[in-house]
């Protein structure tokens, strides 16, 4: 991503206050609430459970979930109720306006992508660009360096994220060593083959 000061400035102060007052900070995102195989495609439910599970080890944990288009308000309200039931209202923040995600990613300790299906997720590539340790489901092939967990398995998800947090410097160092593919040449070859 191209880092633009004006895009960073658009993020509301309440988001920065949340990030500054929590540690560690985990981020996740979705375009809008969607379902695949009758399950929460983006794993919002899993992020809530993850936050609740990790709070016992990291009482000041914060999870920021960017959701620019809610879509399904009934499900969204159920998720807000779930957050309240688990006692993590002060640890979980939904961002429901259209902002660039990368400024939040840049301030995160860990990025998570608990989708139950996916394409080549741009947000995961952005996390790699900023050298943010990333934990994602094994639902689809992921970039080299991603910490994988068994799709829709909350126990495995919690264990993998906890391991990243418990051994953070080791994971951060590993991210520094990950080679980023420059796909420009590959894309150009495809265009040249088509023309």
C-alpha positions in Angstrom: 0.0 0.0 0.0 1.0 3.6 -0.5 1.1 5.2 2.9 -0.7 8.6 2.8 -0.8 10.9 5.7 -4.3 12.1 4.8 -5.6 8.5 4.9 -4.0 8.0 8.3 -5.5 11.3 9.5 -9.0 10.1 8.6 -8.9 7.4 11.3 -11.0 8.7 14.2 -9.1 9.6 17.4 -11.2 7.0 19.4 -9.5 4.2 17.3 -6.0 5.5 18.2 -7.1 5.9 21.9 -8.2 2.3 21.9 -5.0 1.1 20.3 -2.8 3.2 22.6 -4.6 1.9 25.7 -4.4 -1.8 24.8 -1.6 -4.3 24.5 -1.2 -6.5 22.6 -3.3 -5.2 19.7 -4.8 -7.7 17.2 -6.5 -6.6 14.0 -8.9 -8.3 11.6 -11.1 -7.1 8.8 -14.1 -8.0 6.6 -15.7 -6.3 3.6 -19.1 -7.0 5.2 -20.9 -9.7 7.1 -21.1 -12.7 4.8 -21.8 -16.4 5.2 -20.3 -19.4 3.4 -21.5 -23.0 4.2 -23.8 -21.4 6.8 -20.8 -20.1 8.7 -19.5 -16.6 9.4 -17.2 -16.3 6.3 -14.8 -13.8 7.9 -14.8 -15.4 11.4 -16.1 -12.4 13.4 -17.5 -14.9 15.9 -14.0 -16.5 16.1 -12.3 -13.2 16.7 -14.7 -12.5 19.6 -14.0 -15.9 21.1 -10.2 -15.4 20.5 -10.3 -12.1 22.3 -12.2 -13.6 25.3 -9.8 -16.7 25.4 -6.7 -14.5 25.3 -7.9 -12.0 27.9 -7.1 -14.4 30.7 -3.4 -14.3 29.7 -3.3 -10.7 28.4 -5.8 -8.6 30.4 -5.1 -5.5 28.3 -5.6 -7.2 25.0 -7.4 -5.2 22.3 -8.9 -6.5 19.1 -9.9 -4.1 16.3 -12.2 -5.4 13.7 -12.7 -3.3 10.6 -16.2 -3.8 9.1 -16.9 -1.0 6.6 -20.3 -2.4 5.5 -22.3 -4.2 8.2 -24.8 -5.7 5.8 -26.5 -8.1 8.2 -27.6 -6.0 11.2 -29.3 -8.9 12.9 -26.1 -10.9 13.0 -24.1 -7.8 13.9 -26.3 -7.2 16.9 -25.9 -10.9 17.9 -22.1 -10.5 17.8 -22.3 -7.3 19.9 -24.4 -9.3 22.4 -21.8 -12.1 22.4 -19.1 -9.5 23.2 -21.1 -8.3 26.1 -21.8 -11.8 27.4 -18.1 -12.6 27.3 -17.3 -9.4 29.2 -14.9 -8.0 26.6 -16.7 -4.7 25.6 -13.6 -2.8 26.6 -11.3 -5.1 24.7 -13.1 -5.4 21.3 -13.7 -2.5 18.9 -15.7 -2.6 15.7 -14.9 0.1 13.1 -18.0 0.4 10.9 -17.1 3.3 8.6 -15.1 3.4 5.4 -11.5 3.9 6.3 -8.3 2.5 4.9 -7.3 -0.6 6.9 -3.5 -0.3 6.6 -3.1 2.5 9.2 -4.7 0.2 11.8 -2.6 -2.7 10.5 0.6 -0.7 10.9 -0.2 -0.2 14.6 -1.1 -3.9 15.2 1.0 -6.5 16.9 -0.7 -9.4 15.1 -3.1 -9.6 12.1 -5.6 -12.5 12.0 -7.6 -13.8 9.0 -10.0 -16.5 10.3 -11.9 -16.9 7.0 -13.5 -20.2 6.1 -12.8 -19.6 2.4 -10.7 -16.8 0.7 -9.0 -15.5 -2.3 -5.4 -14.1 -2.1 -6.3 -11.7 0.7 -5.0 -8.2 0.1 -5.0 -7.4 3.9 -2.8 -10.5 4.5 -0.3 -9.2 1.9 -0.4 -5.7 3.5 0.3 -7.3 6.9 3.4 -9.0 5.3 4.4 -5.7 3.7 4.4 -4.1 7.2 6.1 -7.1 8.7 3.2 -7.9 11.0 3.1 -11.5 12.2 -0.1 -13.0 10.8 -2.3 -16.0 11.7 -4.7 -17.3 9.1 -7.0 -20.3 8.6 -5.8 -23.2 6.4 -9.0 -22.9 4.3 -6.9 -21.9 1.2 -3.2 -21.6 0.3 -1.6 -18.7 2.2 1.6 -16.8 1.6 4.8 -18.3 3.0 5.4 -17.1 6.5 1.7 -17.2 7.5 1.1 -19.0 10.8 -1.8 -21.4 9.9 -4.5 -22.8 12.1 -7.2 -25.4 11.3 -10.2 -23.6 9.8 -13.1 -22.9 12.2 -11.2 -24.6 15.1 -11.2 -22.0 17.9 -8.8 -24.0 20.1 -6.2 -24.2 17.4 -6.8 -20.5 16.5 -6.3 -19.5 20.2 -3.2 -21.7 20.5 -1.5 -20.3 17.4 -2.2 -16.6 18.2 -1.1 -17.2 21.8 2.2 -18.7 20.6 2.8 -15.7 18.4 2.2 -13.4 21.3 4.2 -15.5 23.8 7.2 -15.7 21.4 6.7 -12.3 19.7 10.3 -11.3 19.0 11.0 -14.7 17.4 7.9 -14.3 15.1 8.7 -10.7 14.4 12.3 -11.7 13.4 10.9 -14.4 11.1 8.7 -11.8 9.4 11.7 -9.7 8.7 13.3 -12.6 6.9 10.2 -13.4 4.7 10.8 -12.6 1.0 8.0 -10.7 -0.6 7.2 -11.9 -4.1 7.1 -9.1 -6.7 4.2 -10.3 -8.8 4.6 -7.5 -11.4 6.6 -9.7 -13.8 4.1 -12.6 -13.4 1.2 -10.3 -14.2 3.0 -8.8 -17.2 3.6 -12.3 -18.6 -0.1 -13.0 -18.4 -1.0 -9.8 -20.2 1.6 -10.5 -22.8 0.2 -14.0 -23.4 -3.3 -12.5 -23.8 -2.2 -9.8 -26.3 
